[in-house]
Amino acid sequence: MAGCLAFGFIAGLTDERLTIDQTTRAFLLVGVLGAFTTFSTFSFETVELLRSGETTAALMNAGGQLLLGLVAMFGGFLGGKAL
């Protein structure tokens, strides 16, 4: 969630208010924060829950992380734009 919040914040901040070139913006967002917020851990944890027969927990993990990630991303974006 921290990565989503930071990603959204930097995306919002650099959308209009803080102008940086597109290469630097892509490096920060896709390179640095994209590496920080890998999808592999989320996938591994969900698959392990499914393998152990914990279907409800796996669905809650997947849905919860998706929802919280989107909320954090949107909140960070709004925070970045507000500065």
Protein Blocks (a to p, Z undefined) as FASTA:
>chain_A
ZZmmmmmmmmmmmmmmmccdfklmmmmmmmmmmmmmccklmmmmmmmmmmnopamlmmmm
mmmmmmmmmmmmmmmmmmmmmZZ
